Amino acid sequence: MTFEDTGFPPEILREIYSAGFASPTPIQAQTWPIALQKWPTVLVLAPTRELATQIQDEVLKFGRASRVSCTCLYGGAPKGPQLKELDRGADIVVATPGRLNDILEMKKIDFGQVSLLVLDEADRMLDMGFEPQIRKIVNEIPPRRQTLMYTATWPKEVRKIAGDLLVNPVQVNIGSVDELEANKSITQSPVVKHWRRDEVDE
């Protein structure tokens, strides 16, 4: 229920408090104790470049004081600089499945040390057709690992891949299990943009 309960080193706790966080969110309070049963070398899969870079920013912000290194691999950008970063070594790799699969096929990454695999927005990755890449990546990671799978929805496709990838899973539900409901503490404000004809690409 408190950040001290995590056993995080003092330098990480200082970063958390200086960012203005008073206590863990409900999902953090439920899943961190499970995740922290071993100190990991981490691989995080995310569906989009935007989410992957956002995760990397947070890792660097909260890991700066403890010198945690993080590399982000995503498509739509040259592979060269990403491969150079990877060669320097990283404690945490955040990646989109397509780009990570490309680098895996080039034999430029080794998952032998990965002890924690995180699938963020797993339902969205499946909706985007990434299931074959996810399965190929997971097959390269040692079976003695922890896997955390975060998903906003629980359709049969997500249940199927969860059953295949997770061993003795602990399921944590926040909010209603039966129906998808927006978090009541989030205010959603739609913005309608009216495009002029000359602003639209042909």
Sequence and secondary structure as in RCSB ss.txt:
>XXXX:A:sequence
MTFEDTGFPPEILREIYSAGFASPTPIQAQTWPIALQKWPTVLVLAPTRELATQIQDEVLKFGRASRVSCTCLYG
GAPKGPQLKELDRGADIVVATPGRLNDILEMKKIDFGQVSLLVLDEADRMLDMGFEPQIRKIVNEIPPRRQTLMY
TATWPKEVRKIAGDLLVNPVQVNIGSVDELEANKSITQSPVVKHWRRDEVDE
>XXXX:A:secstr
  GGGGT  HHHHHHHHHTT  S  HHHHHHHHHHTTS   EEEE SSHHHHHHHHHHHHHHHTTTT  EEEE S
SS HHHHHHHHHH  SEEEE HHHHHHHHHTT    TT  EEEETTHHHHHHTT HHHHHHHHHTS SSSEEEE 
 S   HHHHHHHHHH SS      S SSS    TT           GGGS  
